[in-house]
C-alpha cells in the first residue's frame, strides 16, 4: 500500500523556538495533504488542508501565522509551529490524498509527531 | 464542527469472542463513511470506505455496515485475535473528513 513518512516522530523544543514537521508521500503523488492535531482521548482535529502549489486552507480557530503550512511539491508538505509555547504541545499527524482520487477515497497517514514544548 | 460519535470508547474482548461497536454521524450532506485501524506506534490504515446506504463490506474477520438515513455504522470483529487490538476510527466525509475519537479494542489471550 501507499506509504506516508512523517518526521520527526518526537521533538522537544524550548518555548519561543520554531519546529518543522515534514510529511512525505513515498510512492505516490499527493495533490492534497491534511494536517491534524490530537489532544489526549480526543478525536483527530483537522487543522488545515494543504494543496500543492497553493495556499493552505485553515480550519476555523487555527492561526495561520502560528501554524505555517507549505506544500511545495506533490510529495512533500511541511507544518511549521512558529514561536512554540507549551500549549502547542500535542500530537500532530498528516494524511495524504493520492492524485486522481476524490474525497470518497481512502487517505494515507503518517505515523504522527509528538511535540513537547518546554 | 460535525459531531461524529463512537461508542464505546474502549472495550476488552476475550480471544475468540466476537464484538462490535458503533459510529454515529450526521445524516445530511453525506459523501462517505471511513473506518481506519490505528495500531500503537503505527499509521492509521484504511479498512473500509462506504458510500451507499445499506453498504456492507468485509475484510477477513472484520466487517462493517452503513445506515446513512439514520446516521450510523457498525464495525464487527468475528473471532477476535490479539492482533485485532487497536483503536478503530470512523470518519464522516462531506467535503472533508471529520473523525470520531475512536474505540480502543484490547483482545485478551
gemmi code that builds the backbone of each chain (N, CA, C; Angstrom):
import gemmi

chains = {
    "A": [
        ("UNK", (0.812, -1.202, 0.000), (0.000, 0.000, 0.000), (0.842, 1.246, 0.000)),
        ("UNK", (0.175, 2.377, -0.205), (0.858, 3.662, -0.249), (1.438, 4.013, 1.114)),
        ("UNK", (2.607, 4.650, 1.086), (3.314, 4.954, 2.327), (3.496, 6.449, 2.476)),
        ("UNK", (3.211, 6.920, 3.679), (3.454, 8.323, 4.028), (4.433, 8.346, 5.189)),
        ("UNK", (5.486, 9.102, 5.029), (6.510, 9.199, 6.057), (6.414, 10.559, 6.727)),
        ("UNK", (6.407, 10.562, 8.044), (6.301, 11.817, 8.791), (7.473, 11.894, 9.759)),
        ("UNK", (8.157, 13.049, 9.733), (9.313, 13.244, 10.615), (9.323, 14.662, 11.180)),
        ("UNK", (9.828, 14.850, 12.397), (10.283, 13.780, 13.298), (9.111, 13.123, 14.020)),
        ("UNK", (9.343, 11.982, 14.602), (8.270, 11.310, 15.337), (8.109, 11.922, 16.733)),
        ("UNK", (9.218, 12.414, 17.261), (9.157, 13.091, 18.552), (10.084, 14.294, 18.508)),
        ("UNK", (9.643, 15.383, 19.080), (10.511, 16.559, 19.158), (10.214, 17.304, 20.448)),
        ("UNK", (11.289, 17.699, 21.089), (11.195, 18.524, 22.292), (11.907, 19.838, 22.002)),
        ("UNK", (11.257, 20.934, 22.271), (11.878, 22.219, 21.978), (11.608, 23.200, 23.109)),
        ("UNK", (12.372, 24.258, 23.095), (12.186, 25.312, 24.092), (11.104, 26.286, 23.633)),
        ("UNK", (10.442, 26.856, 24.584), (9.421, 27.851, 24.284), (10.024, 28.995, 23.479)),
        ("UNK", (9.331, 29.409, 22.445), (9.789, 30.505, 21.604), (10.491, 30.073, 20.337)),
        ("UNK", (10.868, 28.820, 20.255), (11.529, 28.329, 19.044), (10.481, 27.812, 18.058)),
        ("UNK", (10.933, 27.573, 16.832), (10.037, 27.052, 15.797), (10.410, 25.617, 15.473)),
        ("UNK", (9.425, 24.845, 15.133), (9.621, 23.418, 14.841), (8.959, 23.097, 13.511)),
        ("UNK", (9.698, 22.367, 12.664), (9.152, 21.967, 11.368), (8.904, 20.470, 11.366)),
        ("UNK", (7.732, 20.089, 10.899), (7.365, 18.679, 10.752), (7.129, 18.417, 9.268)),
        ("UNK", (7.732, 17.334, 8.775), (7.609, 17.001, 7.349), (6.678, 15.809, 7.137)),
        ("UNK", (5.965, 15.866, 6.049), (5.073, 14.780, 5.650), (5.343, 14.478, 4.191)),
        ("UNK", (5.836, 13.270, 3.916), (6.196, 12.890, 2.547), (5.409, 11.669, 2.094)),
        ("UNK", (4.882, 11.737, 0.895), (4.311, 10.552, 0.270), (5.445, 9.882, -0.505)),
        ("UNK", (5.734, 8.636, -0.164), (6.943, 7.990, -0.691), (6.745, 7.342, -2.047)),
        ("UNK", (5.563, 6.840, -2.314), (5.381, 6.080, -3.561), (4.155, 6.529, -4.344)),
        ("UNK", (3.687, 7.734, -4.068), (2.576, 8.280, -4.846), (2.619, 9.801, -4.763)),
        ("UNK", (1.910, 10.430, -5.662), (1.812, 11.886, -5.637), (0.526, 12.289, -4.923)),
        ("UNK", (0.648, 13.302, -4.103), (-0.489, 13.742, -3.301), (-0.793, 15.203, -3.608)),
        ("UNK", (-1.904, 15.424, -4.276), (-2.283, 16.804, -4.548), (-2.797, 17.496, -3.294)),
        ("UNK", (-3.317, 16.696, -2.382), (-3.866, 17.252, -1.150), (-3.322, 16.513, 0.057)),
        ("UNK", (-2.893, 17.275, 1.048), (-2.483, 16.697, 2.315), (-3.219, 17.418, 3.432)),
        ("UNK", (-3.447, 16.699, 4.492), (-4.208, 17.242, 5.620), (-3.346, 17.181, 6.879)),
        ("UNK", (-3.486, 18.184, 7.702), (-2.792, 18.212, 8.990), (-3.817, 18.198, 10.108)),
        ("UNK", (-3.573, 17.287, 11.073), (-4.479, 17.133, 12.199), (-3.701, 17.313, 13.499)),
        ("UNK", (-4.466, 17.610, 14.516), (-3.904, 17.688, 15.868), (-4.804, 16.832, 16.753)),
        ("UNK", (-4.188, 16.123, 17.682), (-4.977, 15.280, 18.563), (-4.630, 15.572, 20.005)),
        ("UNK", (-5.643, 15.918, 20.777), (-5.486, 16.067, 22.216), (-5.793, 14.720, 22.859)),
        ("UNK", (-5.279, 14.494, 24.070), (-5.475, 13.191, 24.720), (-6.940, 12.777, 24.769)),
        ("UNK", (-7.184, 11.560, 24.349), (-8.508, 10.944, 24.372), (-9.534, 11.691, 23.526)),
        ("UNK", (-9.064, 12.510, 22.618), (-9.971, 13.247, 21.736), (-9.777, 12.780, 20.298)),
        ("UNK", (-10.668, 13.238, 19.434), (-10.577, 12.849, 18.030), (-9.519, 13.676, 17.301)),
        ("UNK", (-9.164, 13.213, 16.124), (-8.261, 13.977, 15.271), (-8.993, 15.234, 14.817)),
        ("UNK", (-8.383, 16.368, 15.096), (-8.994, 17.648, 14.715), (-8.276, 18.187, 13.488)),
        ("UNK", (-9.008, 18.376, 12.400), (-8.404, 18.914, 11.191), (-7.966, 20.352, 11.435)),
        ("UNK", (-6.684, 20.612, 11.143), (-6.154, 21.957, 11.290), (-6.216, 22.703, 9.961)),
        ("UNK", (-5.769, 22.021, 8.908), (-5.685, 22.695, 7.621), (-5.583, 21.678, 6.502)),
        ("UNK", (-5.986, 22.117, 5.332), (-5.872, 21.333, 4.111), (-4.825, 21.994, 3.238)),
        ("UNK", (-3.872, 21.193, 2.812), (-2.735, 21.700, 2.060), (-2.822, 21.213, 0.616)),
        ("UNK", (-2.877, 22.134, -0.316), (-2.943, 21.789, -1.734), (-1.646, 22.192, -2.419)),
        ("UNK", (-1.113, 21.291, -3.205), (0.159, 21.533, -3.880), (0.096, 22.786, -4.739)),
        ("UNK", (1.038, 23.670, -4.502), (1.154, 24.865, -5.320), (0.232, 26.003, -4.944)),
        ("UNK", (-0.544, 25.839, -3.888), (-1.425, 26.930, -3.481), (-1.423, 27.071, -1.968)),
        ("UNK", (-2.063, 28.117, -1.496), (-2.099, 28.368, -0.050), (-2.983, 27.335, 0.643)),
        ("UNK", (-2.596, 27.028, 1.871), (-3.388, 26.074, 2.650), (-4.697, 26.704, 3.092)),
        ("UNK", (-5.680, 25.865, 3.280), (-6.972, 26.297, 3.811), (-7.035, 25.897, 5.274)),
        ("UNK", (-7.166, 26.877, 6.146), (-7.152, 26.620, 7.578), (-8.570, 26.504, 8.126)),
        ("UNK", (-8.715, 25.623, 9.106), (-9.998, 25.481, 9.780), (-10.206, 26.645, 10.744)),
        ("UNK", (-11.445, 26.870, 11.066), (-11.794, 27.960, 11.973), (-11.084, 27.778, 13.304)),
        ("UNK", (-10.481, 28.847, 13.770), (-9.815, 28.809, 15.064), (-8.351, 28.429, 14.994)),
        ("UNK", (-7.849, 28.041, 13.837), (-6.437, 27.683, 13.687), (-5.681, 28.896, 13.151)),
        ("UNK", (-4.660, 29.321, 13.890), (-3.920, 30.526, 13.497), (-2.946, 30.200, 12.370)),
        ("UNK", (-3.144, 30.818, 11.234), (-2.284, 30.525, 10.087), (-0.864, 31.049, 10.279)),
        ("UNK", (-0.711, 32.084, 11.093), (0.637, 32.604, 11.337), (1.381, 31.776, 12.374)),
        ("UNK", (0.655, 31.025, 13.144), (1.264, 30.143, 14.148), (1.643, 28.807, 13.506)),
        ("UNK", (0.776, 28.306, 12.657), (0.979, 27.003, 12.027), (1.132, 27.217, 10.524)),
        ("UNK", (2.401, 27.327, 10.103), (2.692, 27.591, 8.693), (2.736, 26.284, 7.920)),
        ("UNK", (2.000, 26.242, 6.843), (1.958, 25.030, 6.028), (2.442, 25.355, 4.631)),
        ("UNK", (3.336, 24.498, 4.151), (3.880, 24.644, 2.806), (3.761, 23.314, 2.083)),
        ("UNK", (3.265, 23.353, 0.873), (3.088, 22.132, 0.067), (3.716, 22.414, -1.287)),
        ("UNK", (5.053, 22.409, -1.279), (5.794, 22.891, -2.445), (5.890, 21.871, -3.560)),
        ("UNK", (5.672, 20.598, -3.251), (5.753, 19.579, -4.298), (4.634, 18.575, -4.096)),
        ("UNK", (4.500, 17.669, -5.038), (3.423, 16.682, -4.974), (3.714, 15.565, -3.982)),
        ("UNK", (4.866, 15.609, -3.333), (5.195, 14.561, -2.382), (5.591, 15.088, -1.009)),
        ("UNK", (5.541, 16.396, -0.807), (6.008, 16.936, 0.466), (5.146, 18.095, 0.932)),
        ("UNK", (4.687, 17.983, 2.186), (4.052, 19.101, 2.860), (4.739, 19.272, 4.208)),
        ("UNK", (4.906, 20.515, 4.628), (5.530, 20.767, 5.924), (4.624, 21.632, 6.787)),
        ("UNK", (4.675, 21.349, 8.077), (3.964, 22.140, 9.079), (5.016, 22.735, 9.995)),
        ("UNK", (5.066, 24.047, 10.090), (5.999, 24.707, 10.992), (5.211, 25.367, 12.115)),
        ("UNK", (5.508, 24.953, 13.326), (4.907, 25.577, 14.506), (5.849, 26.710, 14.905)),
        ("UNK", (5.411, 27.921, 14.720), (6.278, 29.075, 14.963), (6.129, 29.572, 16.392)),
        ("UNK", (7.244, 30.029, 16.942), (7.258, 30.564, 18.312), (6.427, 29.673, 19.233)),
        ("UNK", (6.855, 28.433, 19.311), (6.074, 27.425, 20.037), (5.981, 27.749, 21.522)),
        ("UNK", (4.840, 27.428, 22.092), (4.604, 27.599, 23.524), (4.084, 26.283, 24.084)),
        ("UNK", (4.153, 26.118, 25.399), (3.723, 24.839, 25.986), (2.324, 24.395, 25.557)),
        ("UNK", (1.430, 25.327, 25.307), (0.073, 24.935, 24.899), (0.028, 24.358, 23.484)),
        ("UNK", (1.137, 24.501, 22.749), (1.222, 23.882, 21.420), (1.647, 22.421, 21.503)),
        ("UNK", (2.032, 21.985, 22.684), (2.415, 20.580, 22.863), (1.224, 19.695, 22.519)),
        ("UNK", (1.464, 18.758, 21.643), (0.354, 17.924, 21.166), (0.893, 16.860, 20.236)),
        ("UNK", (-0.016, 16.051, 19.735), (0.297, 15.052, 18.714), (-0.228, 15.597, 17.381)),
        ("UNK", (0.662, 15.684, 16.409), (0.302, 16.197, 15.085), (0.478, 15.066, 14.072)),
        ("UNK", (-0.497, 14.912, 13.181), (-0.422, 13.826, 12.201), (-0.913, 14.331, 10.857)),
        ("UNK", (-0.275, 13.829, 9.806), (-0.668, 14.249, 8.459), (-1.308, 13.071, 7.727)),
        ("UNK", (-2.078, 13.403, 6.719), (-2.587, 12.377, 5.813), (-2.532, 12.926, 4.389)),
        ("UNK", (-2.522, 12.021, 3.438), (-2.384, 12.427, 2.046), (-3.441, 11.754, 1.185)),
        ("UNK", (-3.950, 12.533, 0.247), (-4.911, 12.007, -0.720), (-4.193, 11.838, -2.043)),
        ("UNK", (-4.130, 10.610, -2.562), (-3.424, 10.403, -3.827), (-4.034, 11.203, -4.965)),
        ("UNK", (-3.170, 11.612, -5.846), (-3.599, 12.335, -7.040), (-4.604, 11.499, -7.815)),
        ("UNK", (-5.695, 12.121, -8.224), (-6.686, 11.409, -9.022), (-7.812, 10.791, -8.214)),
        ("UNK", (-7.723, 10.834, -6.879), (-8.802, 10.297, -6.056), (-9.650, 11.441, -5.519)),
        ("UNK", (-10.830, 11.086, -5.064), (-11.771, 12.109, -4.593), (-11.926, 12.025, -3.084)),
        ("UNK", (-12.814, 12.827, -2.538), (-12.986, 12.819, -1.082), (-13.756, 11.601, -0.590)),
        ("UNK", (-14.088, 10.661, -1.482), (-14.639, 9.396, -1.019), (-13.560, 8.312, -0.982)),
        ("UNK", (-12.348, 8.655, -1.385), (-11.261, 7.680, -1.373), (-10.540, 7.663, -0.036)),
        ("UNK", (-9.821, 6.570, 0.224), (-9.114, 6.470, 1.490), (-7.934, 7.424, 1.526)),
        ("UNK", (-7.573, 7.806, 2.736), (-6.404, 8.632, 2.955), (-5.276, 7.760, 3.504)),
        ("UNK", (-4.057, 8.226, 3.302), (-2.890, 7.515, 3.810), (-2.196, 8.423, 4.812)),
        ("UNK", (-1.949, 7.853, 5.983), (-1.481, 8.654, 7.107), (0.000, 8.469, 7.378)),
        ("UNK", (0.602, 9.534, 7.914), (1.909, 9.406, 8.516), (1.773, 8.779, 9.890)),
        ("UNK", (2.905, 8.627, 10.562), (2.879, 7.998, 11.881), (2.699, 9.003, 13.013)),
        ("UNK", (2.679, 10.273, 12.661), (2.446, 11.283, 13.682), (3.720, 11.805, 14.306)),
        ("UNK", (3.613, 12.992, 14.887), (4.738, 13.648, 15.558), (4.281, 14.145, 16.914)),
        ("UNK", (5.008, 13.760, 17.935), (4.689, 14.212, 19.295), (5.560, 15.418, 19.611)),
        ("UNK", (4.942, 16.564, 19.763), (5.673, 17.800, 20.070), (5.512, 18.133, 21.544)),
        ("UNK", (6.635, 18.354, 22.199), (6.640, 18.815, 23.582), (7.397, 20.123, 23.648)),
        ("UNK", (6.732, 21.151, 24.116), (7.359, 22.468, 24.240), (7.592, 22.754, 25.719)),
        ("UNK", (8.849, 22.976, 26.046), (9.206, 23.178, 27.461), (9.079, 24.638, 27.865)),
    ],
    "B": [
        ("UNK", (-18.242, 22.342, 13.284), (-17.623, 21.063, 13.605), (-18.711, 19.998, 13.622)),
        ("UNK", (-18.518, 18.943, 12.815), (-19.512, 17.888, 12.748), (-19.318, 16.926, 13.888)),
        ("UNK", (-20.445, 16.408, 14.409), (-20.387, 15.535, 15.569), (-20.349, 14.082, 15.127)),
        ("UNK", (-19.194, 13.463, 15.237), (-19.037, 12.050, 14.946), (-18.743, 11.366, 16.273)),
        ("UNK", (-19.639, 10.481, 16.678), (-19.540, 9.844, 17.988), (-19.245, 8.365, 17.820)),
        ("UNK", (-18.318, 7.870, 18.620), (-18.026, 6.443, 18.612), (-18.269, 5.878, 19.997)),
        ("UNK", (-18.848, 4.687, 20.011), (-19.189, 4.057, 21.275), (-18.976, 2.548, 21.182)),
        ("UNK", (-18.396, 1.923, 22.229), (-17.880, 2.587, 23.424), (-16.503, 3.197, 23.159)),
        ("UNK", (-15.974, 3.895, 24.138), (-14.640, 4.475, 24.000), (-13.580, 3.381, 23.994)),
        ("UNK", (-13.824, 2.337, 24.784), (-12.896, 1.211, 24.819), (-13.650, -0.052, 25.180)),
        ("UNK", (-13.070, -1.168, 24.793), (-13.655, -2.440, 25.185), (-12.577, -3.516, 25.214)),
        ("UNK", (-12.828, -4.497, 26.073), (-11.929, -5.633, 26.215), (-12.682, -6.874, 25.767)),
        ("UNK", (-12.009, -7.663, 24.964), (-12.633, -8.850, 24.388), (-11.735, -10.058, 24.655)),
        ("UNK", (-12.358, -11.178, 24.966), (-11.592, -12.413, 25.130), (-11.284, -12.975, 23.739)),
        ("UNK", (-10.086, -13.487, 23.586), (-9.708, -14.091, 22.298), (-10.750, -15.117, 21.880)),
        ("UNK", (-11.151, -15.018, 20.629), (-12.137, -15.944, 20.101), (-13.555, -15.400, 20.119)),
        ("UNK", (-13.806, -14.421, 20.983), (-15.137, -13.828, 21.035), (-15.308, -12.825, 19.903)),
        ("UNK", (-16.554, -12.565, 19.578), (-16.877, -11.553, 18.576), (-17.345, -10.286, 19.268)),
        ("UNK", (-17.190, -9.176, 18.587), (-17.576, -7.905, 19.182), (-18.013, -6.930, 18.099)),
        ("UNK", (-18.646, -5.853, 18.513), (-18.991, -4.813, 17.567), (-19.100, -3.487, 18.285)),
        ("UNK", (-18.982, -2.432, 17.544), (-19.078, -1.088, 18.113), (-19.599, -0.143, 17.041)),
        ("UNK", (-19.995, 1.040, 17.485), (-20.759, 1.911, 16.599), (-20.092, 3.248, 16.329)),
        ("UNK", (-20.517, 3.831, 15.243), (-20.142, 5.189, 14.857), (-21.427, 5.887, 14.421)),
        ("UNK", (-21.720, 7.017, 15.033), (-22.881, 7.789, 14.586), (-22.406, 9.111, 14.002)),
        ("UNK", (-23.122, 9.572, 13.018), (-22.674, 10.741, 12.259), (-23.887, 11.500, 11.739)),
        ("UNK", (-23.685, 12.729, 11.280), (-24.809, 13.491, 10.724), (-25.359, 12.796, 9.488)),
        ("UNK", (-26.671, 12.816, 9.322), (-27.267, 12.116, 8.179), (-27.451, 13.020, 6.967)),
        ("UNK", (-27.003, 14.275, 7.062), (-27.143, 15.173, 5.914), (-25.783, 15.409, 5.252)),
        ("UNK", (-25.806, 15.766, 3.970), (-24.583, 16.053, 3.206), (-23.577, 14.917, 3.270)),
        ("UNK", (-24.064, 13.711, 3.128), (-23.204, 12.535, 3.275), (-22.484, 12.237, 1.960)),
        ("UNK", (-21.161, 12.051, 2.054), (-20.371, 11.593, 0.914), (-19.900, 10.174, 1.161)),
        ("UNK", (-19.291, 9.944, 2.309), (-18.719, 8.634, 2.590), (-18.465, 8.475, 4.081)),
        ("UNK", (-18.357, 7.235, 4.506), (-18.005, 6.888, 5.877), (-16.770, 6.005, 5.812)),
        ("UNK", (-15.731, 6.435, 6.523), (-14.466, 5.705, 6.510), (-14.264, 5.014, 7.853)),
        ("UNK", (-13.647, 3.842, 7.813), (-13.157, 3.178, 9.026), (-11.640, 2.977, 8.875)),
        ("UNK", (-10.921, 3.324, 9.939), (-9.471, 3.147, 9.962), (-9.096, 2.339, 11.206)),
        ("UNK", (-8.046, 1.552, 11.071), (-7.482, 0.855, 12.216), (-6.148, 1.489, 12.545)),
        ("UNK", (-5.951, 1.820, 13.830), (-4.760, 2.530, 14.255), (-4.102, 1.748, 15.368)),
        ("UNK", (-3.007, 1.066, 15.002), (-2.230, 0.336, 15.996), (-1.209, 1.274, 16.600)),
        ("UNK", (-0.873, 0.991, 17.847), (0.073, 1.835, 18.580), (1.383, 1.960, 17.810)),
        ("UNK", (1.885, 3.175, 17.735), (3.169, 3.493, 17.089), (3.169, 3.257, 15.574)),
        ("UNK", (1.999, 3.106, 15.011), (1.908, 2.945, 13.555), (0.978, 4.007, 12.980)),
        ("UNK", (0.858, 3.999, 11.660), (-0.053, 4.931, 10.983), (-1.444, 4.329, 10.933)),
        ("UNK", (-2.473, 5.163, 11.015), (-3.829, 4.642, 10.777), (-3.912, 4.053, 9.365)),
        ("UNK", (-4.581, 2.907, 9.260), (-4.730, 2.250, 7.956), (-6.216, 2.114, 7.627)),
        ("UNK", (-6.541, 2.388, 6.382), (-7.935, 2.304, 5.977), (-8.424, 0.862, 5.983)),
        ("UNK", (-9.596, 0.675, 6.555), (-10.270, -0.623, 6.496), (-11.336, -0.594, 5.405)),
        ("UNK", (-12.236, 0.369, 5.519), (-13.345, 0.449, 4.575), (-13.664, 1.915, 4.275)),
        ("UNK", (-14.153, 2.126, 3.067), (-14.799, 3.381, 2.716), (-16.153, 3.005, 2.140)),
        ("UNK", (-17.216, 3.482, 2.766), (-18.562, 3.114, 2.341), (-19.324, 4.356, 1.928)),
        ("UNK", (-20.060, 4.225, 0.847), (-20.738, 5.396, 0.288), (-22.246, 5.230, 0.163)),
        ("UNK", (-22.742, 4.000, 0.116), (-24.167, 3.800, -0.154), (-24.906, 3.294, 1.078)),
        ("UNK", (-26.103, 3.780, 1.269), (-26.945, 3.302, 2.359), (-27.144, 1.799, 2.194)),
        ("UNK", (-26.950, 1.065, 3.277), (-27.099, -0.381, 3.192), (-25.823, -1.118, 2.830)),
        ("UNK", (-24.767, -0.357, 2.540), (-23.472, -0.974, 2.226), (-23.047, -1.917, 3.345)),
        ("UNK", (-22.514, -3.069, 2.940), (-21.844, -3.952, 3.879), (-20.513, -4.324, 3.251)),
        ("UNK", (-19.453, -4.180, 4.034), (-18.136, -4.519, 3.500), (-17.443, -5.463, 4.477)),
        ("UNK", (-16.560, -6.296, 3.913), (-15.901, -7.300, 4.729), (-14.457, -7.427, 4.313)),
        ("UNK", (-13.589, -7.559, 5.328), (-12.169, -7.815, 5.095), (-11.729, -8.824, 6.138)),
        ("UNK", (-11.634, -10.071, 5.712), (-11.273, -11.123, 6.662), (-12.353, -11.286, 7.712)),
        ("UNK", (-11.958, -11.141, 8.986), (-12.914, -11.308, 10.077), (-13.593, -10.001, 10.464)),
        ("UNK", (-13.265, -8.944, 9.796), (-13.817, -7.628, 10.109), (-14.816, -7.220, 9.037)),
        ("UNK", (-15.957, -6.731, 9.486), (-16.970, -6.273, 8.536), (-17.610, -5.002, 9.062)),
        ("UNK", (-18.291, -4.296, 8.172), (-18.939, -3.043, 8.557), (-20.233, -2.884, 7.796)),
        ("UNK", (-21.182, -2.224, 8.431), (-22.453, -1.899, 7.796), (-22.671, -0.399, 7.871)),
        ("UNK", (-23.556, 0.092, 7.017), (-23.782, 1.526, 6.930), (-25.265, 1.823, 6.789)),
        ("UNK", (-25.746, 2.750, 7.612), (-27.109, 3.256, 7.503), (-27.005, 4.778, 7.443)),
        ("UNK", (-27.127, 5.320, 6.240), (-26.964, 6.766, 6.078), (-28.221, 7.537, 6.458)),
        ("UNK", (-29.359, 6.859, 6.419), (-30.617, 7.551, 6.734), (-30.716, 7.874, 8.219)),
        ("UNK", (-30.245, 6.945, 9.029), (-30.288, 7.167, 10.471), (-28.929, 7.586, 11.019)),
        ("UNK", (-27.910, 7.563, 10.190), (-26.604, 8.086, 10.567), (-25.820, 7.213, 11.519)),
        ("UNK", (-25.662, 5.919, 11.162), (-24.792, 5.084, 11.986), (-24.139, 4.004, 11.141)),
        ("UNK", (-23.015, 3.540, 11.667), (-22.286, 2.431, 11.063), (-21.814, 1.520, 12.194)),
        ("UNK", (-21.848, 0.219, 11.945), (-21.324, -0.749, 12.891), (-20.061, -1.390, 12.313)),
        ("UNK", (-19.108, -1.627, 13.178), (-17.938, -2.424, 12.806), (-17.975, -3.697, 13.637)),
        ("UNK", (-17.803, -4.838, 12.974), (-17.858, -6.133, 13.634), (-16.499, -6.819, 13.519)),
        ("UNK", (-16.091, -7.451, 14.604), (-14.906, -8.289, 14.572), (-15.350, -9.672, 15.016)),
        ("UNK", (-15.157, -10.641, 14.141), (-15.577, -12.014, 14.424), (-14.386, -12.820, 14.901)),
        ("UNK", (-14.547, -13.564, 15.981), (-13.457, -14.401, 16.463), (-12.197, -13.587, 16.737)),
        ("UNK", (-12.305, -12.630, 17.640), (-11.211, -11.675, 17.876), (-9.888, -12.371, 18.177)),
        ("UNK", (-8.821, -11.797, 17.643), (-7.464, -12.282, 17.875), (-6.641, -11.143, 18.477)),
        ("UNK", (-5.565, -11.462, 19.187), (-4.740, -10.409, 19.791), (-4.286, -9.353, 18.794)),
        ("UNK", (-4.050, -9.751, 17.545), (-3.598, -8.773, 16.550), (-4.697, -7.786, 16.141)),
        ("UNK", (-5.926, -8.037, 16.601), (-7.006, -7.080, 16.330), (-6.973, -5.923, 17.314)),
        ("UNK", (-6.139, -6.027, 18.335), (-6.051, -4.944, 19.320), (-5.557, -3.678, 18.633)),
        ("UNK", (-6.343, -2.629, 18.717), (-6.037, -1.358, 18.050), (-7.134, -0.363, 18.396)),
        ("UNK", (-6.936, 0.857, 17.965), (-8.009, 1.851, 18.037), (-8.643, 1.944, 16.656)),
        ("UNK", (-9.953, 1.848, 16.625), (-10.693, 1.879, 15.372), (-11.370, 3.250, 15.260)),
        ("UNK", (-10.998, 3.963, 14.215), (-11.524, 5.302, 13.995), (-12.545, 5.284, 12.869)),
        ("UNK", (-13.630, 6.002, 13.065), (-14.508, 6.235, 11.921), (-14.422, 7.715, 11.558)),
        ("UNK", (-14.701, 8.010, 10.315), (-14.637, 9.384, 9.835), (-15.757, 9.618, 8.836)),
        ("UNK", (-16.442, 10.715, 9.045), (-17.548, 11.113, 8.168), (-17.021, 12.100, 7.151)),
        ("UNK", (-17.400, 11.882, 5.895), (-16.922, 12.760, 4.829), (-18.079, 13.515, 4.208)),
        ("UNK", (-18.036, 14.863, 4.333), (-18.834, 15.662, 3.407), (-17.811, 16.213, 2.413)),
        ("UNK", (-17.275, 17.390, 2.626), (-16.185, 17.830, 1.742), (-14.832, 17.636, 2.409)),
        ("UNK", (-14.845, 17.222, 3.667), (-13.623, 16.905, 4.393), (-13.962, 15.812, 5.381)),
        ("UNK", (-12.937, 15.216, 5.959), (-13.161, 14.137, 6.922), (-13.255, 14.669, 8.344)),
        ("UNK", (-14.282, 14.256, 9.066), (-14.409, 14.561, 10.488), (-14.352, 13.238, 11.237)),
        ("UNK", (-13.419, 13.146, 12.172), (-13.165, 11.887, 12.850), (-13.890, 11.781, 14.177)),
        ("UNK", (-14.249, 10.556, 14.531), (-14.650, 10.252, 15.887), (-13.400, 10.060, 16.744)),
        ("UNK", (-13.616, 9.918, 18.038), (-12.485, 9.777, 18.975), (-11.944, 8.355, 19.017)),
        ("UNK", (-12.650, 7.425, 18.389), (-12.137, 6.071, 18.302), (-12.686, 5.127, 19.361)),
        ("UNK", (-12.654, 3.854, 19.043), (-12.935, 2.785, 20.002), (-11.661, 1.962, 20.123)),
        ("UNK", (-11.122, 1.886, 21.319), (-9.896, 1.114, 21.543), (-10.263, -0.297, 21.963)),
        ("UNK", (-9.849, -1.240, 21.155), (-10.163, -2.654, 21.387), (-8.916, -3.355, 21.913)),
        ("UNK", (-9.073, -4.054, 23.014), (-7.992, -4.875, 23.570), (-8.475, -6.303, 23.607)),
        ("UNK", (-7.757, -7.177, 22.909), (-8.118, -8.584, 22.859), (-7.200, -9.348, 23.803)),
        ("UNK", (-7.811, -10.010, 24.769), (-7.037, -10.742, 25.774), (-6.908, -12.207, 25.359)),
        ("UNK", (-5.671, -12.687, 25.427), (-5.418, -14.085, 25.055), (-5.936, -15.029, 26.138)),
    ],
}
model = gemmi.Model(1)
for chain_id, residues in chains.items():
    chain = gemmi.Chain(chain_id)
    for i, (resn, *xyz) in enumerate(residues, 1):
        res = gemmi.Residue()
        res.name, res.seqid = resn, gemmi.SeqId(i, " ")
        for name, pos in zip(("N", "CA", "C"), xyz):
            atom = gemmi.Atom()
            atom.name, atom.element = name, gemmi.Element(name[0])
            atom.pos, atom.b_iso = gemmi.Position(*pos), 0.0
            res.add_atom(atom)
        chain.add_residue(res)
    model.add_chain(chain)
structure = gemmi.Structure()
structure.add_model(model)
structure.setup_entities()
